Amino acid sequence: MERYDIAVIGTGPAGISAAITAKVRNKNILLLGRAPYSPKIQMAHMIDNYPGLPHLSGEELGRALTEHMEQMEIAVTLDTVRAVYAMGKYFAIQAANAEYEAESVIIATGVAPSHTIKGEEEFLGRGVSYCATCDAALYRGKTVAVVSYTPKEEAEAAFLAEMSEKVLYFQLYEGMAKLPDNVEVIREKPQKVEGGLKAERLITKEHTYTVDGIFFLRESVPAAQLVPGLQMEGNHIAINRKCESNLQGCFACGDITGTPYQYIKAAGEGNIAALSAVSFLDKKQINEKRQEENDDRKQLKIAEISSTTT
C-alpha cells in the first residue's frame, strides 16, 4: 500500500489551501473529500474580506480554487473518511471505499453536526462502527443495523447484505432507497443503543431491534469519533498556533478548530497546518537517519569486539 507524506481530509478552503502548500513543498499528498470542492463554499452569497478578490461570490471562489488545483495538478480522491488511527509511525485512514496510509494527517472537515444518539459513543468499537466496508467481515452470517442519513450510503448497506444474514436499514432521508431484496428498510428514527459488553439493541420510539452490530453512516463523522484520542474543546479540535493537535503528526485547520467561521481564516490555517506538517516530516526524516547511523555504529562496534575476542 502506498504511504503518502500528508493526507488532507476536507475540500473546503482550509483543506485546499493545505493541499496547495504541501504540493508547493514537494510532498506526496492525498486530498480526500468532494470534488471539486466542498459544497459549503457555494453557500456564500458574497465574500468581501478575501484579499485581492473583492466582492466574490461563493461560486466564483469555488471556480478559482478549482482552477488553482488543476494548475497544481492536485486531484481529489472521492471518498468518505470514517476513521483515522494513529499507528505510531504513520496514520491508518479507513474510508468508505478503501484504506489509506499517511505519515501525517491534516483534518479540515469543517464543523460536523454532533448528532450522535444515546449509547452510540459508549459502544463505539464494541458493536458500533462508522465503516461498513471496513468491518463487514466481522458480521458474516449475523444481523446488523445500518442507520443511513443520505442515499450515498446505500452502496455500503448493499455490501453488508452480501455478508450478513440480515440487514435492517434505517432510512433517515426522503425518497426510495435502491437496495437488494434481502435488506429490510425501516422508516423509524433510532433513539438509543443498548447492550452489555457490546451493542445488542437499537431502540426507536416504536420498537426495539436485537442486532449483532450497528453501523452509523453519515456524510461526516464528528472529529472526536473520527480520530480516537484527539483532544477536543467542545465540538472543535484543540490546536496551538502551529495548528498542531495533541496527537503527534495530526494537524487541524478551518472551521473544525473554532470560530470565526470565515473562509479567509480557514485558508490561512490551511497554509499553517501544511507548513507544520512539512516541518514535522523533515524532523522525522532527520531523526530516523540519525537512528540508522547510531544503529550502524553499534553493529560496527559489536563486530569489532567480536573479532578482537576471537
Buried (B, 14 or more C-beta within 10 A) or exposed (E): EEBBBBBBBBBBBBBBBBBBBBBEBEBBBBBBBBEBBBEBBBEBEEBEEBEEBEEBBBEBBBBEBBEBBEEEEBBBBEBBBBBBEBEEEBBBBBBBEEBBBBBBBBBBBBBBEEEBBEBBBEBBEBBBBBBBBBBBEBBEEBBBBBBBBEBBBBBBBBBBBEBBEBBBBBBBEEEEBEBBEEBBBBEBEBEBBBBEEEBBBBBBEEEEBEBBBBBBBBEBBBBBBBBEEBEBEEBBBBBEEEBBBEBEBBBBBBBBBBEEEBBBBBBBBBBBBBBBBBEBBEEBEEEEEEEEEEEEEEEEEEEEEEEEEE
